[in-house]
Amino acid sequence: MSSVTFEAQRAALADVVAIPVTPFAADGTVDTATHRALLRRLLDGGITTLTPNGNTGEFYALTPEERRLVAELTVDEAGDRAAILAGVGHDLPTAIASARHAEGLGARMVMVHQPVHPYVSAAGWVDYHRAIAEAVPELGVVPYIRNAELPGARLAELAGHCPNVIGVKYAVPDAARFAAFARDAGLDRFVWVAGLAEPYAPSYFSAGATGFTSGLVNVAPAVSRNMLDALRAGDYPAAMKVWEQIRRFEELRAAHGSANNVTVVKEALAALGLCRRDVRPPSRPLPEDERAEVAAIAAGWSI
């Protein structure tokens, strides 16, 4: 292991960690010009940490070539204005190749998607992440944890092998479980990112998180920044005012097992004239009768 301290990377995680959408053109391909414009809008909105190939970017619906393209566009557009936390995953050789590709582009961190294998053992989870982390020892590595069965001790075990595992995107919807998991794993050893975005950020910050992910930020960067500012100040009433502002939007995204998680974000962007509403199966655009509500919310934020 090198003498990398990862201080800059850790600081970048203790922030709004934006998950950009991947806009599609009319022919179904990645719309590179619109993608760049949306990234610039985030950067101009004060966002300094970007996760290309996250779930809001439809990671699992992109081809390997498209995932590389998205990473390349994001690193190029961000330049020195933002830290890049590139999403990687799938089988181990693919995840390692993606991590090395991101490193070659100049990204300094990777987020490892929760393994989608139907049979995940806790020890195997450690093996999977260890193999990726050891393949890119100069990069900060951030496991994306959605598995409520994983004990905090397993993360501590991984960190014992891999000093470059520096943060955790924790996305189990249980604030008490998060508090216990973080303390079992090592509260001060990692930067804890609330991986369920703004709705869970206040409760997770109260238990030790210092950053949160966001898909909503694609639509309204200032709203996400307002919540972060309130949480950093320890002003929970102010944070909950923002929570009330974003509640309905996030409820629409979370409905039906998060069926419309990306759909609602793209619908809002479409209502603002920023990109097409198209999503790829197994996601689906909103029915006509539900579009107006999303448009109204987005219009209210943009005032």
SULQUITA-V190212 format. One record per helix or strand of 2 or more residues. SS is the DSSP state (~ for helix, > for strand). FROM is the first residue (numbers start at 1). LEN is the number of residues. If there is no record, write none. Layout:
SS,FROM,LEN ; SS,FROM,LEN
This chain:
~,7,7 ; >,16,3 ; ~,32,13 ; >,49,2 ; ~,55,3 ; ~,59,3 ; ~,64,15 ; >,83,6 ; ~,92,14 ; >,109,4 ; ~,122,14 ; >,140,6 ; ~,152,10 ; >,165,6 ; ~,175,11 ; >,191,4 ; ~,197,10 ; >,211,4 ; ~,216,3 ; ~,221,12 ; ~,236,23 ; ~,261,11 ; ~,288,14
